[in-house]
Amino acid sequence: MCKRFFSASAPIVKKKRGKMPELPEVETIVQGLKPKLAQQKIRQLRIYDSKIERMLVGEYLSGRRIINIRRRGKYIVFELNGDLDLIVHLRMSGGLLYQQNEPQSIRWVRAVMKLDDGFLIFQDRRRLGVMELSHSRSLDLRLGMEPLSSDFNSDYLRQKLAGSKRPIKVFLMDQTIVAGIGNIYAQEILFVAGVHPQREARSLNNNEIRKLVKATKSILAMAIKHQGTTVSDFQNADASEGNFQNFLKVYGRNNKPCLVCGTVIRKIKLQGRTTYFCEKCQK
């Protein structure tokens, strides 16, 4: 049962626009939650937002055990007994926080999961996040290759690139082809690979494809090591912030010198998304 609805007329707090958590941020959250939540029982799910209430019935989850927590693309998947998955997508400003004590304030809180030990809080300032039930593994059928898997290789990418006239940055962000890459990491990957974001995907040669695969794996792995990128809303499950923003080579560096060649970094709009690149380093 929904305890409290958000008011549509509530005052809007002006804040820097959120950035959607991508693969490294979601993986960081999963790694933080997994040792704390795996094998715990859900005692109660309290829903504080009518949107979430329409997606799932809280009472249906009571008593179910969390068998495993994993990431698929940008989604957090709670595998439950009974061949069910509770799927969470944080969207622009969502977050999952685990704490021992029940939250004292429910501002921005959309749902609270009471567990055997502690509470999992789903907070979302902009109310764009998703929490829904699904049959086990159904999400896997909708998403493309995991870029950190061994199956994401030059052969796979070459096959997908063939015939595509889309800009390579847009191609990389297609979740049905590569699951988990968004605006920030697409730019960082292309910079390291030396590929211009506006290049037609089909124009990449074999050497550039190999560099793109290598850059994808290295950038994502490094970002996970540094617990993701915090540029506005992102927090880990313990409320700590990421650190990879201190290692970004091109994103957000408009009119600043390229860290490799000194050329001024340019900013353009590519299919509505802000895109940064170096004209000299990226061809």
N, C-alpha and C positions, 0 to 999 in steps of 0.2 A: 504493500500500500504506500502511496506517495505521501510523505509526511509534510512536505512544504514545497510549493511551486515558486520559481523565480518570477518576479514581477517584470512584465515587459516594459513598464514605465520607470524602472529603477534607474538612477542616475548612472551615466556611462563614465567610467574612469578612463581618462586619456592616458595611453601608455604606448610605448614603441610597439609597432606591429609585431606579432609573434611569428616565429619561424617554425614550420612543422618539423617535429622530430623525425629524423631519418634513421637509417639502419644503425649507425653507431650509438645514437641516443637510446633507441629502443632496446638494443642489445645490452647497453649499460644498465638499463632499468631491469631487464630480465635477469642479468647476472646478480644484481642486488637483491631481487625478490626471491629467486629460486631457493637459496639455502634457508630462507626464513619461512616460506610458505608451503613448500612441497610436503605433501602428506598431511597437511592440516585440514580440518573440517571447517566448512562454512556453517557457522551457527545461525547467522542472520544476515540478510542484505537489506539495508535501509536505503530507500530511494528518495531523493530530495528534488527530483526534476521530472516534470511530466514527459519530457522527450525520452529519457531513459526508461521511464515506466512503460512507454509504448513499445520499447524494444524488447523488454524481457519482464518476466514476473519474478519478483524477488523471492517469494515464498517457494518457488520451484527449485531454488538453489539450496535452500536450507537442508543441512545434513549431508550434502555432497562433499566428497573429499577431492582436494586438489592433488592429482596424481603427478603432474609435471607442469612446468612453465617453460614456454619456448617462444622464440621469435620467428615470424614468417613475414619477410618484407618489412613493412613498417607497423605490422600488427603484433600485439602481445596476445599469446594464446595460453589460456589456462585449461589444461586437459583435466577433465573431471571424470569421476567414475560414472558408468552408464553410457559410455561412448558419446559424451557431450563435450563441446568446447565452449568456453566463455571467451569471446573475442573482444579485445579492446583496441581501438584506434584513437590515439591522442589528438589527432588533427593539429590545429594551430597553437592551442594554449593548454591542452590537457596535461595532467600529471597523475602518477600513482605514488602515494606515499605510504610507507609502512611505519607504524608506531605502536608502542605498547599500550598507551592510554587512549581512551575515546576522545575524539576532537571536541574541544570546548566551543569552537565557533564553526558554523557551517557556511560561512561566506565563501562563495565559489565552489562549494562542495556539491557534487551531483549524486554521489552514492557512497555509502560506508559499508564495508564488509566486515562483520564481526567474526573472528576466527577462534580456534581453540586458544591461541596465544596471540593477542594483539589485534590490531585493526588495519585494514587496507582502505585507504581513502582515495576516491576518484574525484579530483578537483579540476575545474575547467572554467576559466574566467569567461570565455566567449561561447560556451555551450555548443561547441561544434563536434566534440568527441563522440565516439560510438562505443556502446557496450551492448553486446547481443549474444544470444545463444545460437549454436550451430551444431549440426551433426559432425562427429569426429572427422577431421582431415578434409572437410569440404572446402576450406579456404585454400588449400594447396592447389586445387584445380583451377583457381581463378588467377593465380599469380605466376610470373615468369621465374627464371632461374635465380637461385641465390648466388650473388656474385662472389662470395667467399668459398663456395663449394668447388670441388675439383672439376665438376661438369661445366662450370663457367670457364671456358678456355677459348683459344683463338678459333678453333673449328666451329664452336657454337656461335660465337659472335660474327664470324665471317658469313655463316649461313643466314643469320638474321639481318645483317647489314645489306645483303645482296638485293639490289633493286629499290632500296628505300631512298626516297628523295628528301626525307625530313632532315632538318639540321641535326647534327650528331648530338648536341646537348639535349634536344627534345627527345631523340631516340633513347638516350640513356635513362631518361626519366619515365619512360613507358613501363609501368609496373607489370604489364603482361609479358615483357621481354626480360627485364632485369628488375628484380624485386628489392626495393629498399633505398634506391638512390633518388635523392631530391635535388633541389636547386643549389644548395651549398656544395655538396660533394661532387655533383656533376661538373661544376666549375673547377674545383680543385683537381679532379681527375684529369680533365682536359688540359689544364695547365701543365701538369707533370708529364702528360703524354705528348705535349707539344702540338695539340690539335686545336684548330680554331673552332669555336662553338657553333659557327654558322655553316661549317662545311657540310655538304650533303653526306649522309651516312654511307651511301654506296661508293663514295669516292675514296674511302680509306684503302690504302694498299696493305699488303700482308705485314710489313714491318710496323706500320702504324697500328694495325689491329693488335699485334703482339704487345706493343707499348701500352695500348689502352687497357688491355687485360691486366698487365702487370701494375699499372698505375692504379687501377680500380682496387685491386686486392691490397696494395701497400697503403693507400690513403685510408681505406676503410679500417684496416687492421690498426693503423696508427691512431686513428680517431677513437676506436674502441679502447685502446691502451690508455688514452688520455680522457676516457669517460665522456666522450662526446663534446659537442660544441654548444656553449651557452651564449647566445647573442640577445636573448630577451627572456623567455619564460622557462626554458628547460631546466629541470632539476632531476637528480637521481632519486631513487626510492627512499634515500635517507635525507633528502632535501639539500644535498651537496650539489654544487654546480660542476659542469664539465670544464675541461681545460684546453681542448683542441683549438679554441678560438685564438689562442696565443701562437698557433703554428700555421694559421691560414696564409697561403701564399698569394692569393689573388682575390678571394671573396671580400667585398667591403673595402677594397683598396683603391677606389676611384681617385684619379689624379695623383696618386702616389707612385714613386718609382718602382718598377719591377725589381723584385729581390734578386733576380738572376742577371738581367742585362741593363737595368736602369731606365728603360723606356717607360713613359707614363702609362699607367694602367687605364684602360678605357672602360666605360660603362654604356651598355645598350639595353634596349628592351627586345627580348626574343620570345615571341608568342606570349606577350604579357608579363614575362618574368625578367626581373633585373639580372643582367649578366655582365660579369667582369672578365677581362682577358687582356693579354699582352700581345700587341700586333706583331712584335718581333719574334717572340718565343713560340707563338702558336700560329701554325700555317694551315 
